Amino acid sequence: MDIGGVGLLMAFGLGIVSYWPSARGHWSGPILALPSVLIGLAIAAAIIREGGRVLLPAILVICPVYLALGIFSILLWKWRRGWRDD
């Protein structure tokens, strides 16, 4: 496995781990989810730049998975933070 593959796996792992602090409203939840969101945006930008012509159809599945993983963790943090601040 090369460095790029390890980076993708690490971002996916951080996205999953980010749910634990996000559920508690801790500030580290969105920080841990950020690499997942950035990689999802980078993949989406690459797909758009290529005009939708991708060699691996799995990329079309990976992009929304990374985005959803990070964004839902951040939304969970925001909801729990608002609940704690009341």
C-alpha positions as CSV (number, residue, x, y, z in Angstrom):
1,M,0.0,0.0,0.0
2,D,1.4,3.4,-0.9
3,I,1.3,6.7,1.0
4,G,-1.9,7.8,-0.7
5,G,-3.8,4.7,0.3
6,V,-2.7,5.1,3.9
7,G,-3.8,8.7,3.9
8,L,-7.2,7.7,2.6
9,L,-7.6,5.0,5.3
10,M,-6.4,7.4,8.0
11,A,-8.9,10.1,7.0
12,F,-11.7,7.5,7.0
13,G,-10.6,6.2,10.4
14,L,-10.5,9.8,11.8
15,G,-14.0,10.4,10.4
16,I,-15.3,7.4,12.2
17,V,-13.5,8.2,15.5
18,S,-14.8,11.8,15.3
19,Y,-18.3,10.6,16.2
20,W,-17.3,9.9,19.8
21,P,-16.2,13.4,20.8
22,S,-18.9,15.0,18.6
23,A,-21.6,13.1,20.4
24,R,-20.3,14.7,23.6
25,G,-20.1,18.2,22.1
26,H,-16.4,18.3,22.5
27,W,-14.3,20.6,20.3
28,S,-12.1,17.8,18.9
29,G,-15.0,16.2,17.0
30,P,-15.0,18.6,14.1
31,I,-11.2,18.7,14.1
32,L,-11.1,15.0,13.6
33,A,-13.8,15.1,10.9
34,L,-12.1,17.8,8.9
35,P,-9.7,15.5,6.9
36,S,-12.6,13.4,5.8
37,V,-14.5,16.5,4.5
38,L,-11.4,17.9,2.8
39,I,-10.6,14.6,1.0
40,G,-14.3,14.3,-0.1
41,L,-14.1,17.8,-1.5
42,A,-10.8,17.1,-3.2
43,I,-12.2,14.0,-4.8
44,A,-15.4,15.9,-5.9
45,A,-13.2,18.7,-7.4
46,A,-11.2,16.1,-9.3
47,I,-14.4,14.5,-10.7
48,I,-15.8,17.9,-11.7
49,R,-12.5,18.9,-13.3
50,E,-12.4,15.7,-15.4
51,G,-16.0,16.2,-16.5
52,G,-17.3,13.1,-14.8
53,R,-15.0,10.8,-16.7
54,V,-13.6,8.5,-14.1
55,L,-11.6,5.3,-14.6
56,L,-12.8,3.7,-11.4
57,P,-16.6,3.8,-10.7
58,A,-15.8,3.2,-7.0
59,I,-14.6,6.9,-6.8
60,L,-18.2,8.0,-7.4
61,V,-19.1,6.0,-4.2
62,I,-16.1,7.0,-2.1
63,C,-16.6,10.8,-2.6
64,P,-20.1,11.0,-1.0
65,V,-19.0,8.5,1.8
66,Y,-16.1,10.7,2.9
67,L,-18.3,13.9,2.7
68,A,-21.2,12.4,4.6
69,L,-18.9,10.9,7.2
70,G,-17.3,14.2,8.0
71,I,-20.4,16.5,7.6
72,F,-22.7,14.3,9.7
73,S,-20.1,14.3,12.5
74,I,-19.8,18.1,12.4
75,L,-23.6,18.4,12.4
76,L,-23.8,16.0,15.4
77,W,-21.3,18.2,17.2
78,K,-23.2,21.4,16.4
79,W,-26.5,19.8,17.6
80,R,-25.0,18.5,20.8
81,R,-23.1,21.8,21.4
82,G,-26.4,23.7,21.0
83,W,-28.1,21.3,23.4
84,R,-25.3,21.8,26.0
85,D,-25.4,25.6,25.7
86,D,-29.1,25.8,26.6
